[in-house]
Amino acid sequence: MKTLTTFSSHDTRLAAKRLAKTLKPGTVIRLEGNLGSGKTTFIKGIAEGLGVSSAEEVTSPTFVLMHLYRGRVPVYHFDLYRLETEAELETLGFEEFLNDPSAICCIEWPEKAGDLIPANALTVHLEINGPEQRTLRITEGKKHAKGK
């Protein structure tokens, strides 16, 4: 597990941008944390690091469940906050996106997807420490940052 502390949204984006440069296409990222913890901000940094021309186009897809950002490597951004049933994911073709070997898949509120997310997913847990300060815990595989 890797632990980082950031002191601004810019720091959080920069940490994600650095991480993005190490990611291989086909990677799935679980983003965990309370509302306002910086999950979408983190994805903006991932998008920047993967060559999305304008990270400002990265917004939370809360009402549509998924956005696609085109860069050097495509980024699928899911926000499952408003998901009511796992069956809704089936209508989206969620598993096809998760298994796309040419893209990075970022998922906010991954616990709503149940067991659909692969065991080898990277988990980023964001914890609020103050108005701008965050602790980021990055874990590979089945060990999830919550409940270590």
N, C-alpha and C positions, 0 to 999 in steps of 0.2 A: 504494500500500500504506500502511496505517495501522499503526503499532506503538505498543502500550501496555504499561506494566509495572504489574502489580497486586501488592499486598503481603499480601493475605488472600483467603479465599474470598468474603468479603463484597464486597471490591473487584472481584473477577471477576464476581460476580453484578450489581453495579452497572454495570459496563462493558457487560455484555450487555443489561441493562435499557435503558440509553441507546441502544444500537444498535437494539433492538427497536422503539423509537419512530420510527425512520427506515425501517423495512422496509415493503415493499408486499406485500399478499397475492400468492401465487404464487412468492415467493422460496424458493430452495433454499439451505441452508447446509451446507457440508462442514465437519466438525469433526475436525481432525487433531491428534495428540499422543499421547505415550506413556500407558500406564496410569497413572492418578493425576494426570494433568496438569490436570484440571479441566473436561473436556468436558461432563459432566453438570451440574456447577455452573454452567457458562456457559449451558446450556439452561434451568436454573431461572430465571436472570435474563431470558432471552428470554421465557419463559412469563409472568413477572411483568410485563414491559413490554407484553405483549399481553393483559393482563387475566385471566389464569388466576387463579381465586379463591384457590387455595392452591398456591404454588410447591413446598410440601413434598410434594405428591403427585407431583412430578417425580422419577422414579427411573429408573435405567438399565434399559432393556428387554432386557438381555443374553440372557435365556432365551426371550423371546417375540418378539424382533426389533423390535416396534413398540408404542408407546403413543400414545394420542390425548389431548390436553389441550384442554379447551374454554374459550375466553376470547372476547374481542372478535374475535379472529382465531384460528381453530383452529390447533394446533401438532401436527404429526406428528413423533414422536421415534423415530428408528431407531437401533439399536445393532447393527451388523453383525459384531461381534467374533467371535461363534461361528458365523457363516455358513460353510458348507462349499462351497456351489456357488452360482453366480449363478442357477441354475434355481430355487432356493428362493425367490428374490425374485419370480419369475414367479408362483408359487403365492399370494403375498401381494397381488399386484396392485400391486407397487412402482411401476411407471411411472405408474399412475393417480394414486397419491398425489403423486408428483413433479410431475405436470402439473395438480394441483388449483389453479385460479386464485384460490381463496378462502382458502387456508391457507398457513402457513409450514411448510416441511419441513426438519428438522434431522437430519443423518446423522453418527453416530459411526462411525469406521472406514470411511470412504467408499471407500477403495481396493479394498475387497472387492466393490464394485458394478461394477467395471470401467468401461466406457464408458456405463453407463446414466444417470449423473448428467449433467444438462445443462451445456453449456460455459459458460453464464452464471452458474453457481452462485457464491455468495459462499464464500470459504474462510477459516476461522478456524483458525490453527495456534497451539496452546498449548504453550509450552516451560517446563519446570520449571527454575527458577533457584535454588531453595532450598525449605525446608519449606513456606512459604506464598507465596513470590514466583513470579510467572509472567510471561512475556513473551507477549503476544498479537499476532499478525500477521494483519491482516485484509486480504484481497485479493479484488478483484472479477474475475470472468471466468476465462479459461483459465490465467492466471498463478497457479500455486499457490505458497504460502508456502514449502514445502520446495523446495530446489533452485533458488531464485530465479534 
